[in-house]
Amino acid sequence: MPVWKAMASNGDFTAAYPDELLSIDEYSGGKLSAGDYIEASNVDLVKDLLEPVKYYQIKEMGRRLRLRETTRDIMKLSPWEYLEASFKNAGQARFDETGNVVTRDGKPWIGGLPFPQAKNGLELFAGLTMSWGRHDASFYAIREYDLNREGKVNYQYENGWAEYAPTGRVVLPGVYWRGHEDKLRYQSVFFSEPDSVRGTSYLNIWHYDQNKFPELYGYIPDFKRIRRFPTDQRFEPLVPGSSLYLSDAWAAGDPLHTWGNYKIVSRGPMLAAVSGGWNSATENWAHTTHGGPKGDTFWDTEVELVPEAIAVDAEPTGFPRAPVGKKRVWFDARTQLPLGMVSFDRRGELFRSFDGAYGLYEDGDKRVMDGKHPYWSWGHVHAFDVQSGKMTRIEQVASMSGGHKMMVNDHAIYDRYLTNGALRSLGN
């Protein structure tokens, strides 16, 4: 049974899959169970369940993954309201003559996954590109660690990342923000530590038309002014030492039609960190590390058996000078979340990887609320350059320097972080 058809009545997807795809114990014939670690000595048992870079990291670099039971409640795998809208609005999306997602009567999309029963790679990427964090508004407080091949942390940063949706809203008042219906998102990033980059900030204003590049503005404290930047230079780090690009965001950091030749290349089970990404044990949600030359290269990560992952290839058709020749993104068939990404250079060699951990911010009697429901979000991310050996680790924390704290579905995020005036204020 198709998974979204199975979930339509009560959110239960188990009818769509045999038992061996719902339990790592069943899948491995009892060789692996929840609580065990995947490490170099046993990783070949699950090689087919891992992206090639993650397999290499475990086999050669000392990475390990802790197994957990498969999460069977779909409402714990994405924001509640976003999933509700995905069920409610199923069947109402289409592509218009310009290739943009609209409702049946041609209006901007109304929220949730536009193609929950996606039939091709373009439909999968459309849903991902249109809503990254799956909240109407988000502010993430972030710590970043940039390591060299020898495992040394060369750079550390604190930065804030904001997202705000003017269309397709499921929590904030109005499906559309009046006067902003021609925009898909406002997104910014700014740096508060160390002193060398404090006040540096960037603002992306995304057009709803996914044939256009966003408008990109930046504030550089040394020049005390806002500058407009070329927006097709999306394959470069924003700060020294980082292996994270604008193009990497949520594995779909560029407008939908600046990439092309979307093609589903495989379907099958996968190990991925779709739950357990929040560390409730520390006050600021800081995560612990392991592996690599100095025991500090990888986040401690829990993974579970995802019964069906859909791998999609895409090529950067709108970037003639892109160093990337192709990327492959694995989507969870149940939620269409990106489980991992690897990219290949122009010669077809492995280039970079991007993998994150998600989770419900609820652990026993500890929880972070998002309205009526526990907050769901990402917890940490690895961005790894295979060819140079450089690793960027980022984690979502509760707060950062400057008094900035995690916020969700609050209109104040726009005024505080997503205007040119906000860039000046943050820079000063």
C-alpha positions in Angstrom: 0.0 0.0 0.0 1.4 3.5 -0.8 2.6 5.0 2.5 0.5 8.2 2.4 -2.6 6.2 1.6 -1.9 4.0 4.6 -1.4 7.1 6.8 -4.5 9.0 5.6 -6.9 7.6 8.2 -4.9 7.6 11.4 -1.2 8.4 10.6 -0.2 4.8 10.9 2.3 3.8 8.2 3.0 0.3 9.3 0.5 -1.2 6.8 2.7 0.0 4.0 5.7 -2.0 5.0 6.7 -5.6 6.0 8.0 -6.2 9.5 11.6 -6.5 8.4 11.5 -2.8 7.3 10.1 -1.6 10.7 12.7 -3.1 13.0 16.5 -3.2 12.7 16.4 -6.4 14.7 14.1 -8.1 12.1 16.1 -6.6 9.2 19.5 -7.8 10.5 18.2 -11.2 11.6 18.9 -10.5 15.2 22.5 -9.4 14.6 21.7 -5.7 15.6 19.2 -4.2 18.0 18.2 -0.9 19.4 21.0 0.3 21.8 23.8 -1.2 19.7 26.4 0.9 18.0 27.3 0.8 14.3 31.1 1.1 14.1 33.9 -0.1 11.9 33.7 -3.7 13.1 30.1 -4.2 12.0 29.3 -1.5 9.5 29.4 -3.9 6.6 26.2 -5.5 8.0 24.3 -2.3 7.1 26.4 -0.9 4.3 23.4 -0.9 2.0 21.5 1.3 4.5 24.0 4.2 4.5 25.1 7.0 2.2 28.6 6.3 0.8 30.2 9.1 2.8 28.7 8.1 6.1 29.9 4.5 5.4 33.4 5.9 4.7 33.3 8.0 7.9 32.4 4.9 10.0 34.8 2.6 8.3 37.9 4.9 8.1 37.4 7.8 10.5 36.0 6.4 13.7 32.5 7.6 13.4 29.8 5.5 15.1 26.0 5.6 15.2 23.8 4.4 18.1 20.7 2.5 17.0 17.2 3.2 18.3 13.8 1.8 17.6 11.9 2.9 14.5 9.6 5.8 15.4 6.1 4.6 14.4 4.0 7.8 15.2 4.2 10.0 12.1 3.2 13.1 14.1 6.6 12.9 15.9 8.5 13.2 12.7 7.6 16.8 11.6 5.8 19.8 13.0 2.2 18.8 13.9 0.5 21.6 12.0 2.6 21.0 8.9 1.6 17.4 8.7 -2.0 18.2 9.4 -1.9 20.6 6.4 -0.3 18.0 4.3 -3.2 15.6 4.8 -5.8 18.3 4.5 -4.5 19.9 1.3 -3.5 16.6 -0.5 -4.4 16.7 -4.1 -4.7 20.4 -4.4 -1.3 21.2 -5.8 -0.1 21.4 -9.4 2.7 23.0 -11.4 1.6 26.1 -13.5 3.0 27.0 -16.9 6.1 28.5 -15.4 6.9 25.4 -13.3 5.8 26.9 -10.0 3.6 25.1 -7.4 0.1 26.6 -7.2 -3.3 25.5 -6.1 -5.8 24.1 -8.6 -7.1 27.7 -9.1 -3.6 29.1 -9.7 -2.9 30.7 -6.3 0.3 30.3 -4.3 0.5 27.1 -2.3 -1.6 26.9 0.9 0.7 24.9 3.2 2.0 21.4 4.0 3.6 19.1 1.4 2.3 20.0 -2.0 2.8 16.4 -3.4 2.6 14.0 -0.4 2.4 11.1 -2.8 5.2 12.4 -5.0 5.6 10.6 -8.3 9.0 12.0 -9.4 12.1 13.8 -8.2 10.8 17.2 -9.2 7.8 16.9 -6.9 10.0 15.7 -4.0 12.3 18.7 -4.4 9.5 21.1 -4.8 8.1 20.3 -1.4 11.5 20.5 0.2 12.5 23.8 -1.4 9.2 25.5 -0.5 9.5 24.9 3.2 12.8 24.1 4.8 12.2 24.0 8.5 8.4 23.4 8.1 7.5 26.2 10.5 6.0 29.5 9.4 8.7 31.3 11.2 11.9 30.1 12.9 14.9 31.5 14.6 17.7 29.1 15.3 20.6 29.9 17.7 23.6 28.0 16.3 27.1 27.1 17.3 29.5 26.1 14.5 32.8 24.2 14.7 35.2 24.0 11.7 37.8 21.2 11.8 40.7 20.4 9.6 41.8 17.0 8.3 43.8 16.5 11.5 40.7 16.9 13.6 41.7 20.3 15.0 39.0 22.9 15.6 40.4 25.9 13.6 37.3 28.1 13.8 34.3 28.5 16.1 31.4 30.7 15.4 28.1 31.6 16.9 25.4 32.6 14.5 21.7 33.1 14.1 19.6 31.8 11.3 16.1 33.1 10.6 13.3 31.9 8.2 9.9 33.5 7.6 7.2 32.3 5.2 4.9 34.8 3.6 2.9 32.1 1.8 1.7 28.6 2.6 1.4 29.4 6.3 -0.2 26.9 8.7 0.1 28.7 12.1 0.5 32.4 11.7 -2.6 34.4 10.8 -3.6 34.1 7.1 -2.3 31.6 4.6 -0.7 34.5 2.8 0.9 37.6 4.3 -0.9 40.4 2.5 1.4 42.4 0.1 4.0 39.7 0.2 2.3 36.9 -1.9 5.1 37.2 -4.5 7.7 36.0 -2.0 8.5 32.4 -0.9 10.6 33.1 2.1 12.8 35.6 3.9 15.9 34.1 5.3 18.9 35.6 7.1 22.1 34.5 8.8 24.3 36.7 11.1 27.4 36.1 13.2 27.9 37.2 16.8 31.2 35.5 17.7 34.2 35.7 17.3 35.1 39.4 17.2 36.5 39.0 13.7 33.1 38.4 12.1 30.8 39.9 14.7 28.0 41.8 13.0 28.5 40.2 9.6 25.0 39.4 8.3 23.3 38.3 5.1 19.6 38.5 4.0 18.1 36.3 1.3 14.7 37.4 -0.1 13.3 34.5 -2.2 10.8 35.2 -5.0 7.9 32.8 -5.2 8.9 32.3 -8.8 11.4 29.5 -8.6 13.0 30.4 -11.9 14.6 33.5 -10.2 17.5 33.8 -7.9 16.9 35.4 -4.5 17.9 38.9 -3.7 21.0 38.7 -1.5 22.1 41.6 0.8 25.0 41.6 3.2 26.2 43.9 6.0 29.9 44.0 6.5 30.8 45.9 9.8 34.2 47.2 8.4 32.3 49.1 5.7 29.3 50.1 7.8 26.9 49.7 5.0 24.6 47.1 3.3 25.8 45.7 0.0 24.0 43.7 -2.6 25.8 40.5 -3.6 25.6 38.3 -6.7 23.2 35.6 -5.8 24.5 32.8 -8.1 27.7 32.4 -6.0 26.1 29.8 -3.7 29.0 27.3 -3.6 31.3 29.3 -1.3 31.5 29.4 2.5 30.1 32.5 4.2 33.0 32.7 6.7 36.6 31.5 6.8 37.1 27.8 7.5 33.5 26.7 7.0 32.5 23.8 4.7 28.9 25.0 4.7 27.4 26.7 1.6 24.2 28.6 1.1 23.4 25.9 -1.5 23.5 23.2 1.2 20.6 24.6 3.3 18.2 21.7 4.0 19.8 20.0 0.9 17.8 22.4 -1.2 19.3 25.8 -0.7 18.7 27.1 -4.2 15.6 27.9 -6.2 13.9 24.8 -7.6 14.5 25.5 -11.3 18.2 26.5 -10.9 18.7 22.8 -10.7 17.3 20.3 -13.1 17.3 16.7 -14.5 15.7 15.5 -11.3 15.6 11.8 -11.3 14.6 9.1 -8.8 17.5 6.6 -8.8 16.6 4.2 -6.0 14.2 3.3 -3.2 14.9 1.2 -0.1 15.4 1.2 3.6 18.0 3.5 5.3 19.5 4.3 8.6 18.9 8.0 9.5 18.7 10.4 12.4 15.0 11.2 12.2 14.5 11.2 16.0 16.6 11.9 19.1 18.4 14.9 17.7 17.7 17.1 20.8 20.0 16.8 23.8 17.9 17.6 26.8 20.7 16.7 29.2 22.4 20.1 29.0 20.9 23.5 29.7 21.8 25.0 26.3 21.2 21.7 24.4 24.9 21.3 23.6 25.7 18.0 21.9 28.7 15.7 22.6 31.2 14.4 20.1 33.5 11.5 19.2 35.7 10.1 16.5 38.3 11.5 14.1 42.0 12.1 15.0 41.2 14.0 18.2 37.8 12.5 19.2 36.0 15.6 18.2 35.0 15.3 14.6 31.5 13.8 14.8 28.4 14.5 16.8 27.1 11.6 18.9 24.1 10.5 16.8 21.2 8.2 17.1 19.8 6.6 14.0 16.8 4.3 13.3 15.7 2.2 10.4 13.6 4.3 8.0 11.5 1.8 6.0 11.7 3.6 2.7 14.1 6.3 1.5 13.9 7.7 -2.0 17.2 8.8 -3.6 16.9 11.6 -6.1 19.7 13.0 -8.4 19.8 16.6 -9.6 22.2 18.7 -11.6 23.0 22.4 -11.2 21.6 23.6 -14.6 21.6 27.3 -13.5 25.2 27.5 -12.4 27.7 27.2 -15.3 30.7 27.6 -13.0 29.4 25.4 -10.1 32.0 23.0 -8.7 29.3 20.5 -8.3 28.3 18.2 -11.2 25.5 16.4 -9.4 24.0 15.9 -6.0 22.0 13.0 -4.6 19.5 13.5 -1.8 17.7 10.8 0.1 14.1 11.6 1.2 12.1 9.8 3.8 9.1 8.5 1.9 6.8 9.1 5.0 7.6 12.8 5.5 9.8 13.8 2.5 12.4 15.1 4.9 16.0 15.1 3.5 17.9 12.3 5.3 21.3 13.0 3.7 23.0 14.5 0.7 26.2 13.8 -1.2 27.5 15.8 -4.1 29.9 14.9 -6.9 32.4 17.2 -8.6 32.5 17.8 -12.3 34.7 14.7 -12.8 32.1 12.6 -11.0 34.2 12.1 -7.9 32.7 12.3 -4.4 32.9 15.9 -3.3 30.9 16.8 -0.2 28.2 15.5 2.2 25.5 17.0 4.3 23.6 15.0 7.0 21.6 16.2 9.9 19.7 14.9 12.9 16.0 15.8 13.7 13.9 15.3 16.8 10.9 16.2 18.9 12.1 18.5 21.7 10.5 16.2 24.3 12.3 13.9 26.7 10.3 12.5 29.6 9.1 15.5 31.6 11.4 17.9 29.7 9.9 19.6 26.6 10.1 22.7 24.5 6.7 23.8 23.3 5.6 25.1 19.9 2.1 26.3 20.7 0.0 23.3 21.7 2.6 20.7 20.7 6.2 19.9 21.5 8.7 21.7 19.2 10.1 19.7 16.3 13.3 20.7 14.5 16.8 19.7 13.6 19.4 19.2 16.3 22.7 19.1 14.6 24.4 18.8 11.2 27.6 17.6 9.6 28.9 19.3 6.4 32.0 17.3 5.3 34.4 18.0 2.4 35.5 14.5 1.3 38.4 15.8 -0.8 40.0 18.2 1.7 38.9 16.3 4.9 37.5 19.4 6.4 34.4 19.1 8.6 31.9 21.7 9.7 29.7 20.7 12.6 26.7 22.9 13.6 24.2 22.5 16.4 21.0 24.2 17.4 21.3 25.6 20.9 18.7 27.3 23.2 20.5 30.7 23.2 23.5 32.5 21.9 25.5 35.7 22.7 23.7 38.9 22.3 20.6 37.7 24.0 19.2 35.8 21.0 17.1 32.7 21.8 15.4 30.1 19.7 12.0 31.3 18.5 9.3 29.6 16.5 6.1 30.9 14.7 6.5 34.4 16.0 6.0 37.3 13.6 8.6 39.3 15.6 11.2 37.2 13.9 10.6 39.2 10.7 11.1 42.6 12.3 14.1 41.6 14.3 16.1 39.6 11.8 14.7 39.9 8.2 14.9 43.5 7.0 17.7 45.7 5.9 17.2 47.7 9.1 17.6 44.5 11.1 20.9 43.9 9.3 22.2 47.3 10.4 21.0 46.8 13.9 22.6 43.4 14.2 25.8 44.7 12.7 26.0 47.4 15.3 
